[in-house]
């Protein structure tokens, strides 16, 4: 069982500039097969933008995703965790802030992400969430699911 966040995190980050359009961010999420990107400028983490943020804070309000910036829709000042923080601390932060992903920040720079799925795999590899998290991405990409 992992003790430190660095043992369970997904290294590397995918980020967009604060002025990137929501379309740019969504296309990057699709290309990388991820559900979130970091919004960063001048090596500073400004926020986290999720596919849900785009859908609920922009598209559902009828705004043009070509003209709206990632920074205007993202969750600003995200809760973060350090690579040498304990896994239990990451779990507590996720629970206390009702988030499913935490940027991992070291010396002021984002170096990875830790997700609920990463923690599930580490804590209980036989759990349903761990099995779902390990599954290959949907092979029917682009199709709407009923």
N, C-alpha and C positions, 0 to 999 in steps of 0.2 A: 504494500500500500504506500502510495506517495506521501511524502511529508511536506515538500516545498512546491510552490506554484510552478517553478521552472521545470519540474518533473512531469507536469501534466499539461502545460500550456502548449498552444500551437505557435511555434516561432514564426516571426515575420508578421508584418502588418500590411494591409491594403488601405491606402488613404487617398483622399481627394483634397484639392485646394478648397478653401472656404467659398470661393466664387464659382466653383464647378456647378453646372446645372444638375437638377435632379435626374435628367435623362442620362447625363454622363455617369453619374453615380450608379444609377440602375444598370446601365450597360456594363459597367465594371463589375458589379455584383454578379450579373449573369455570366460574364466571361470567366470569373473566378469561382463560380458556383458557391457563393457565400451570401449571407443575409444581412451583412452590415459592412460599412467602411468607416474608417476614422476620418474625421475632418481635422486637418492639420495645416498650419501655416508657420513658416519660419521655425521649424522644428518644435513648435508648441502644439500640443494636443488641445483642440478647441471643442471637440464634441464627437459623438458617435451617431451615425446616421444608419438607420435600419430600413429594410424594405417596408416594414410596418409604418415607420415614420412617413415614408413617401406616400404610402396609400392613405393613411388616416389624417396626416397633417397637411397634405397638399392635394392629392388627387380627389379625395372625398370632399374637399372644399372648393373644387372647381378651378384651382389655379393652374396656370400653364407650366408644366414641368420643365419646359425649355428655358423659361425666364426666371425661375425661382432658384436661389442658390442653396447649396447643401447646408451652409451655415445657418440659414434662416429656418430650416426645418429640423436640423439635428437636435439631439439632446445635448445641451451645453454642459461644460464642466463635469464630465462623466466621473463616476466612482471608478477608481483604479486600484490595482494591487501591484505589489512589487514581486519580482521573481523569487526573492528569498523569504517572502511571507509564507506562512503556513497555509496548507490547503484548507484547514478548518477556518482560517480567517477569510479566505475567499468565499467559502460556503456561507459564512455569517454575513458578509457584505452583500452577496446575492440575495439572501433571504431578507435582510433588513431593508434593502433598496428595491426589492422586487425586480431584479434584472437577471437576464439569462447569460450575459456575456460581460466580461471585464477586460479592459485593456491592461496589459502588463507593462508597467513603466519602470525604467531603470535610468537613473541620472537625468530625469526629465524627458526621456525619449521613449516612445512606445516601441517595444521589442517583440510583442506577441499578444495573443488573446487567450483567455481561458473561458471556456463555455460550460454551461450546465452539462452538456454531453461529455466534455473532457473529464469533469469531476465524477460523473456517473461511471464512466469506464474505469477510472482510478479507484473509486471507493467500492463499487460493487459490479465487477465485470459481467456478472450473470444477470443483472437487472434488465428489465424490458427497455428502459431508457438507454442503457449502455449498448444493448443490441441494436436499437434503432440508430444510435449515434455512429456505430461502426458500419452501418449498411452503406452500400454504394449509392450514389445519387440516382434519382429516378431516371430510368432510361427513356421515359416518354416526355422528355423536356419540351416545353412549349405548349403542351396540351393542358387544357383546363381540366381540373378534377371535380367531379360532382360530389 
